[in-house]
Amino acid sequence: MPEIPCSSIRIGDFIMLEGRPCEVTAIPTSTSTTREQLRYLGVDLFTHETHGDTPSTPDLNMPGVVFRSYQVLDFSDGHVTGMDDEGNVKQGIPVMNRSNLWNRLNKAFETSEGKVRAQVVTDQGQELVADIKIVS
């Protein structure tokens, strides 16, 4: 798994917390007798459970995620139907509940003359739409 220096981690980054792929939601600090310690709190990308870690090493693991792009064919009930570049259709990809993504997807699909592409995070066999892009 790739590693990221703890000093580079920011809110919104994806890191592994307690063995799960999470989006960092807070980085509180605590002062011990010898040095300041950072604690990373995040929400599991797939289960929405909260996880945390106070690392004892200078680096944390990043998820072994794969980012895929699908052309959006349809969407409903928080899920997308998309087609990959080889023409394979994938149904039921859940949309991440963040940054007004569902509303952005709806608006882009209705008003865009270009194609809407779903940027999908895949980790350990699970998939999740994390962002969208409009391509011409």
URNOR-V290460 format. One record per pair of residues at least 24 apart in sequence whose ideal C-beta (glycine too) atoms are under 7 Angstrom apart, sorted by the first residue. I is the first residue (numbers start at 1). J is the second residue. D is the distance in whole Angstrom. If there is no record, write none. Layout:
i=I j=J d=D
i=I j=J d=D
This chain:
i=1 j=61 d=4
i=1 j=62 d=7
i=1 j=64 d=5
i=2 j=62 d=5
i=3 j=59 d=4
i=3 j=60 d=7
i=3 j=61 d=6
i=3 j=62 d=7
i=4 j=59 d=6
i=4 j=60 d=6
i=4 j=62 d=5
i=5 j=58 d=6
i=5 j=59 d=6
i=6 j=38 d=6
i=6 j=55 d=6
i=6 j=58 d=6
i=6 j=59 d=6
i=6 j=60 d=6
i=9 j=40 d=6
i=9 j=60 d=7
i=14 j=62 d=6
i=14 j=63 d=5
i=14 j=65 d=7
i=15 j=40 d=7
i=15 j=42 d=7
i=15 j=60 d=5
i=15 j=61 d=7
i=15 j=62 d=6
i=16 j=60 d=7
i=16 j=61 d=4
i=16 j=62 d=7
i=16 j=63 d=6
i=17 j=42 d=5
i=17 j=51 d=4
i=17 j=52 d=6
i=17 j=53 d=5
i=18 j=51 d=4
i=18 j=53 d=6
i=20 j=44 d=5
i=20 j=51 d=6
i=21 j=45 d=5
i=21 j=63 d=4
i=21 j=65 d=6
i=21 j=123 d=5
i=22 j=51 d=5
i=45 j=121 d=6
i=45 j=128 d=6
i=46 j=126 d=5
i=46 j=128 d=6
i=63 j=123 d=5
i=64 j=123 d=6
i=65 j=121 d=5
i=65 j=122 d=6
i=65 j=123 d=4
i=66 j=122 d=5
i=67 j=119 d=6
i=67 j=120 d=7
i=67 j=121 d=6
i=68 j=120 d=5
i=68 j=122 d=6
i=69 j=117 d=5
i=69 j=119 d=6
i=70 j=117 d=7
i=70 j=118 d=5
i=70 j=120 d=6
i=71 j=115 d=5
i=71 j=117 d=6
i=72 j=109 d=6
i=72 j=116 d=4
i=72 j=117 d=7
i=72 j=118 d=5
i=75 j=105 d=6
i=75 j=109 d=7
i=78 j=102 d=7
i=80 j=118 d=5
i=80 j=129 d=5
i=82 j=118 d=5
i=93 j=118 d=7
i=93 j=120 d=6
i=93 j=127 d=5
i=93 j=129 d=6
i=94 j=128 d=6
i=94 j=129 d=7
i=95 j=129 d=4
i=96 j=128 d=5
i=96 j=129 d=6
i=96 j=130 d=5
i=104 j=132 d=6
i=105 j=132 d=5
i=108 j=132 d=6
i=108 j=134 d=6
